[in-house]
């Protein structure tokens, strides 16, 4: 069963070319990764974006390591 996330997907689509990084927040297991890596990626592929798999996932722990140099 797929839960539609049209409102959030449409927000991503409207803002995809504004030159800003998109940060998707929410409680655990609410569908953030599914929205980005399934629904948005599918949209990009349908639009003919060749590098649709080039989206980067960065976990908070990894960001902290990058920022602190650990």
Backbone as ProteinMPNN parsed JSONL, in Angstrom:
{"seq_chain_A": "XXXXXXXXXXXXXXXXXXXXXXXXXXXXXXXXXXXXXXXXXXXXXXXXXXXXXXXXXXXXXXXXXXXXXX", "coords_chain_A": {"N_chain_A": [[0.838, -1.18, 0.0], [0.662, 2.106, -0.944], [1.194, 5.262, 0.366], [-0.013, 8.319, -0.567], [1.797, 11.267, -1.061], [1.284, 13.797, -2.049], [1.125, 16.604, -1.54], [3.586, 17.256, -0.299], [5.365, 16.278, -2.201], [4.73, 17.906, -4.388], [5.587, 20.353, -3.374], [8.365, 19.936, -3.313], [8.814, 19.637, -6.064], [8.027, 22.139, -7.093], [10.015, 23.753, -6.024], [12.407, 22.794, -6.967], [14.356, 23.868, -8.69], [15.49, 26.107, -7.496], [18.026, 26.496, -6.586], [18.726, 25.932, -3.998], [19.553, 23.828, -1.189], [17.61, 21.045, -0.326], [16.007, 20.222, 2.592], [14.557, 17.722, 4.34], [12.481, 17.245, 6.976], [11.217, 15.518, 9.888], [9.372, 13.299, 12.07], [10.614, 10.089, 13.165], [10.386, 7.422, 10.801], [8.326, 8.444, 9.159], [8.226, 8.663, 6.465], [10.092, 10.214, 5.073], [12.474, 9.493, 3.669], [11.354, 7.816, 1.752], [9.75, 9.622, 0.35], [11.712, 11.279, -0.823], [13.62, 9.515, -2.092], [12.159, 7.683, -3.525], [9.558, 8.688, -4.533], [10.173, 11.387, -5.424], [12.468, 10.877, -6.909], [11.394, 9.162, -8.868], [9.714, 10.984, -10.169], [11.686, 12.735, -11.226], [13.024, 10.991, -12.992], [10.944, 10.461, -14.79], [10.771, 12.953, -15.906], [12.989, 12.993, -17.411], [15.49, 13.389, -16.312], [18.723, 12.506, -16.197], [20.643, 11.958, -14.211], [19.177, 11.248, -11.903], [19.587, 9.615, -9.762], [21.57, 10.805, -8.382], [21.001, 12.182, -6.104], [21.841, 13.116, -2.798], [22.178, 11.55, 0.269], [22.451, 12.479, 3.573], [23.243, 11.783, 6.736], [22.59, 12.947, 10.089], [24.653, 12.327, 11.876], [26.818, 11.967, 10.153], [27.04, 14.508, 9.064], [27.797, 15.958, 11.315], [30.346, 14.864, 11.739], [31.643, 15.789, 9.434], [31.586, 18.532, 9.876], [33.005, 18.856, 12.256], [35.375, 17.662, 11.772], [36.053, 15.126, 12.608]], "CA_chain_A": [[0.0, 0.0, 0.0], [1.438, 3.336, -1.049], [0.525, 6.458, 0.869], [0.282, 9.457, -1.426], [2.36, 12.437, -0.386], [1.222, 14.771, -3.141], [1.407, 17.97, -1.088], [5.022, 17.395, -0.083], [6.023, 16.063, -3.49], [4.531, 19.116, -5.189], [6.473, 21.392, -2.835], [9.709, 19.637, -3.82], [8.833, 19.877, -7.506], [7.974, 23.595, -7.315], [11.238, 24.41, -5.559], [13.581, 21.999, -7.335], [15.366, 24.625, -9.438], [15.77, 27.392, -6.872], [19.433, 26.579, -6.216], [18.912, 25.691, -2.571], [19.53, 22.453, -0.707], [16.322, 20.682, 0.246], [16.118, 19.459, 3.826], [13.253, 17.16, 4.685], [12.5, 16.892, 8.391], [10.024, 14.856, 10.393], [9.598, 12.255, 13.07], [11.12, 8.82, 12.615], [9.507, 6.503, 10.069], [7.139, 9.113, 8.624], [8.26, 8.607, 5.01], [10.997, 11.214, 4.49], [13.334, 8.847, 2.668], [10.489, 7.338, 0.676], [9.377, 10.796, -0.43], [12.84, 11.753, -1.614], [14.33, 8.52, -2.889], [11.233, 6.927, -4.376], [8.59, 9.518, -5.244], [10.822, 12.49, -6.13], [13.357, 10.27, -7.91], [10.524, 8.7, -9.955], [9.329, 12.184, -10.906], [12.84, 13.205, -11.996], [13.24, 10.06, -14.1], [9.877, 10.7, -15.771], [11.083, 14.227, -16.559], [14.168, 12.805, -18.249], [16.725, 13.735, -15.614], [19.574, 11.319, -16.3], [21.326, 11.714, -12.939], [18.193, 11.306, -10.826], [20.125, 8.874, -8.629], [22.672, 11.563, -7.798], [20.603, 12.81, -4.845], [22.746, 12.698, -1.742], [21.599, 11.397, 1.598], [23.45, 12.788, 4.58], [22.691, 11.61, 8.07], [23.041, 13.96, 11.045], [25.947, 11.921, 12.424], [27.824, 12.216, 9.126], [27.19, 15.958, 8.977], [28.577, 16.371, 12.48], [31.739, 14.484, 11.475], [32.172, 16.704, 8.424], [31.717, 19.872, 10.439], [33.978, 18.873, 13.346], [36.626, 17.082, 11.302], [36.327, 13.85, 13.283]], "C_chain_A": [[0.882, 1.241, 0.0], [0.612, 4.51, -0.551], [0.944, 7.621, -0.01], [0.783, 10.619, -0.58], [2.407, 13.594, -1.381], [1.589, 16.182, -2.705], [2.913, 18.188, -0.954], [5.804, 17.21, -1.379], [5.893, 17.303, -4.362], [5.384, 20.281, -4.683], [7.902, 21.184, -3.327], [9.823, 19.977, -5.304], [8.861, 21.376, -7.797], [9.304, 24.266, -7.003], [12.517, 23.738, -6.038], [14.679, 22.797, -8.028], [15.719, 25.958, -8.799], [17.202, 27.523, -6.367], [19.717, 26.323, -4.748], [18.879, 24.199, -2.258], [18.171, 22.197, -0.073], [16.558, 19.81, 1.475], [14.716, 19.01, 4.208], [13.33, 16.682, 6.129], [11.193, 16.205, 8.775], [10.388, 13.805, 11.411], [10.09, 10.989, 12.381], [10.008, 8.056, 11.915], [8.231, 7.15, 9.546], [7.147, 9.166, 7.098], [9.161, 9.621, 4.342], [11.847, 10.607, 3.376], [12.517, 8.354, 1.492], [10.083, 8.489, -0.242], [10.511, 11.209, -1.361], [13.373, 10.709, -2.58], [13.433, 7.635, -3.739], [10.365, 7.882, -5.202], [9.264, 10.623, -6.056], [11.757, 11.957, -7.212], [12.553, 9.784, -9.115], [10.077, 9.886, -10.815], [10.481, 12.669, -11.79], [13.117, 12.302, -13.196], [12.188, 10.249, -15.193], [10.095, 11.995, -16.54], [12.344, 14.145, -17.417], [15.474, 13.219, -17.61], [17.581, 12.48, -15.535], [20.197, 10.969, -14.961], [20.369, 11.775, -11.754], [18.672, 10.545, -9.592], [21.24, 9.612, -7.92], [22.258, 12.343, -6.559], [21.487, 12.268, -3.744], [22.017, 12.644, -0.413], [22.711, 11.625, 2.607], [22.793, 12.707, 5.955], [23.308, 12.631, 9.021], [24.42, 13.613, 11.609], [27.081, 12.201, 11.434], [28.087, 13.706, 8.974], [28.04, 16.474, 10.129], [30.051, 16.054, 12.273], [32.386, 15.421, 10.473], [32.463, 18.075, 9.021], [32.796, 19.951, 11.518], [35.329, 18.289, 12.933], [36.998, 15.784, 11.977], [36.496, 12.727, 12.315]], "O_chain_A": [[1.75, 1.394, 0.859], [-0.519, 4.725, -0.988], [2.137, 7.877, -0.177], [0.243, 10.905, 0.488], [3.424, 14.27, -1.531], [2.294, 16.886, -3.428], [3.448, 19.185, -1.438], [6.79, 17.907, -1.621], [6.86, 17.705, -5.009], [5.849, 21.102, -5.474], [8.574, 22.141, -3.712], [10.825, 20.543, -5.739], [9.627, 21.833, -8.646], [9.675, 25.243, -7.653], [13.603, 24.075, -5.565], [15.846, 22.412, -7.948], [16.201, 26.857, -9.488], [17.56, 28.545, -5.782], [20.854, 26.487, -4.305], [18.257, 23.413, -2.972], [17.646, 23.051, 0.641], [17.231, 18.783, 1.398], [13.81, 19.827, 4.375], [14.142, 15.82, 6.466], [10.192, 16.307, 8.066], [11.557, 13.466, 11.593], [9.989, 10.85, 11.163], [8.86, 8.038, 12.358], [7.181, 6.509, 9.488], [6.193, 9.654, 6.492], [9.012, 9.873, 3.146], [11.924, 11.152, 2.275], [12.952, 8.466, 0.346], [10.074, 8.344, -1.464], [10.291, 11.459, -2.546], [13.557, 10.995, -3.763], [13.928, 6.903, -4.596], [10.435, 7.88, -6.431], [8.969, 10.789, -7.24], [11.831, 12.52, -8.304], [12.976, 9.97, -10.257], [10.064, 9.797, -12.042], [10.278, 12.977, -12.964], [13.409, 12.788, -14.288], [12.506, 10.202, -16.382], [9.66, 12.126, -17.684], [12.719, 15.117, -18.071], [16.474, 13.383, -18.308], [17.207, 11.505, -14.883], [20.271, 9.792, -14.608], [20.728, 12.306, -10.703], [18.201, 10.81, -8.486], [21.801, 9.099, -6.952], [23.065, 13.092, -6.008], [21.844, 11.09, -3.752], [21.326, 13.586, -0.028], [23.785, 11.031, 2.505], [21.894, 13.485, 6.276], [24.413, 13.121, 8.786], [25.257, 14.496, 11.798], [28.169, 12.621, 11.828], [29.229, 14.121, 8.777], [28.903, 17.33, 9.936], [30.914, 16.873, 12.591], [33.543, 15.808, 10.636], [33.475, 18.698, 8.7], [33.433, 20.992, 11.68], [36.312, 18.412, 13.665], [38.158, 15.376, 11.923], [36.732, 11.59, 12.723]]}, "name": "protein", "num_of_chains": 1, "seq": "XXXXXXXXXXXXXXXXXXXXXXXXXXXXXXXXXXXXXXXXXXXXXXXXXXXXXXXXXXXXXXXXXXXXXX"}
